[in-house]
Structure formats: C-alpha cells, structure tokens
Amino acid sequence: MPTSLFISAMRTGVPLVAGWLLTLAVKAGVTIDSGNITAAVTVVLALAYYLAFRVLELVGTRLRGSFLQSVAGMALGWARPPSYPQVDALPPVTGTYTTRS
C-alpha cells in the first residue's frame, strides 16, 4: 500500500472514529442500541467508500488513465489525488554551545 494512500485513509478515518467516540462519551452511558450501531456502520461505510475510490484513483494514476483517475477523484469531491510536500531533513547541528547563567 503506497504511503500516500495510508496517510490519506488515516486522515479520513481517524476524525470519523474520533467523532463517533466523542458522541459515545457525551452519552456517558454506553448502551448498544440502534443509534450506536448506525453510527458505527456509518463510519465503516464512509471509510470503505473512501478507500475504494482512492484505490481506483491510484490505479488510474499508475495506468496513466486520466479518465479513471478523474472519475474516482470526482467521487471523492476533487478531481486530483492529494499530494503531500516532500520534507527534507535539517542538517545536523554542529559546534559548541554555551549557556548563560
């Protein structure tokens, strides 16, 4: 699984799960009723939908098929896949430092 797919899935799934857990915490008396089941199913289906179209988008990118990539991207709300900037590491710190007292 490409790193960008994992990152984008986590960036979608974690807030959904966190919102669901906060909803349960507000109720303070967690009981298994149809509302809790509906919330859990909603989170799972939303994440499955996102992952399915994100994978199709990646397949379209690798096959150089802009049509598949565009259709999958539009199903996610934006025609282009996310791109995350490359972060370069800072050079190591050298030298002697003194502290004032």
PEWO-V18604 format. One record per helix or strand. SS is the DSSP state (h for helix, s for strand). FROM is the first residue (numbers start at 1). TO is the last residue. If there is no record, write none. Layout:
ss:SS from:FROM to:TO
ss:SS from:FROM to:TO
//
This chain:
ss:h from:3 to:27
ss:h from:34 to:62
ss:h from:66 to:75
//
